[in-house]
Amino acid sequence: MELTQAILSRRSVRQYQDRPVPREELEALLRAACWAPSAENAQPWYFVALTRPEDLRLLESTLERVSVEIRPQLEEAFSQYPQLVDMTSAFLRRLGGAPVCVLVFLQREYTGHSRDSMLESAAAAIQNLLLAAWERDIGSCWVNAVTETGYGPAIRQLFAPDKGELVSLVTLGYPLRKASSKPIRMKDRWVIR
Ligand SMILES: Cc1cc2nc3c(=O)[nH]c(=O)nc-3n(C[C@H](O)[C@H](O)[C@H](O)COP(=O)(O)O)c2cc1C
């Protein structure tokens, strides 16, 4: 898939097929993530890709609470779209059945130092991951609900206590259905002067 086509056609996927992502594909995605630009070329990220069913189930025990706690925030943000609220909280409970969940960490030595730049660097790596996945027909969803509800430290403790701060999760897997092609981007968000 051509890059611009991948950028324009990628959508967050919140329901996945019960089909594993081959290990070589996952390795290629993580390599692409690590080729993102980063402030001071610090490469402050660390990725832990969970693929074992027992790890994913362990994660779900925390996600159940996240899904309940984030609901009022979703109801406020999407008051016109109750179906979207239901869909998003259902997704959070089981990660839509995703066979892979990538935990994204900011490594400890960078968490205090120019944090904004380090976080932006990690975000660039995540976007690489999403696009490299979509190029291979692998869907994804970038998830911050866990860290926003304060469950980052608990998940870090479960899976990688020595890898710094958990900043995001990314689900990966083959989409259950084709994404909607509805235009969902706002107009008037740029100018050329
Ligand atoms: C930083 C960030 C955090 C996000 N957190 C969540 C989340 O917690 N749960 C979720 O369902 N989607 C989450 N998303 C996905 C957005 O809802 C989605 O990207 C946005 O609605 C645009 O839709 P699209 O990705 O299909 O183009 C997040 C996206 C970003 C960039």
The ligand as an ORCA input file, in Angstrom:
! r2SCAN-3c Opt
* xyz 0 1
  C      -3.323      9.732     22.094
  C      -4.524      8.908     21.684
  C      -5.252      8.247     22.643
  C      -6.357      7.456     22.287
  N      -7.012      6.751     23.252
  C      -8.064      5.977     22.909
  C      -8.733      5.193     23.900
  O      -8.366      5.206     25.067
  N      -9.765      4.401     23.508
  C     -10.172      4.345     22.202
  O     -11.108      3.604     21.911
  N      -9.554      5.084     21.219
  C      -8.524      5.887     21.549
  N      -7.853      6.597     20.584
  C      -8.299      6.510     19.183
  C      -9.088      7.764     18.789
  O     -10.363      7.712     19.364
  C      -9.165      7.830     17.259
  O      -7.868      7.910     16.721
  C      -9.969      9.032     16.767
  O     -11.318      8.931     17.150
  C      -9.922      9.164     15.227
  O     -10.419      7.984     14.610
  P      -9.539      7.085     13.631
  O      -8.321      6.627     14.392
  O     -10.448      5.939     13.252
  O      -9.179      7.915     12.449
  C      -6.746      7.387     20.912
  C      -5.992      8.060     19.949
  C      -4.896      8.795     20.318
  C      -4.058      9.494     19.260
*
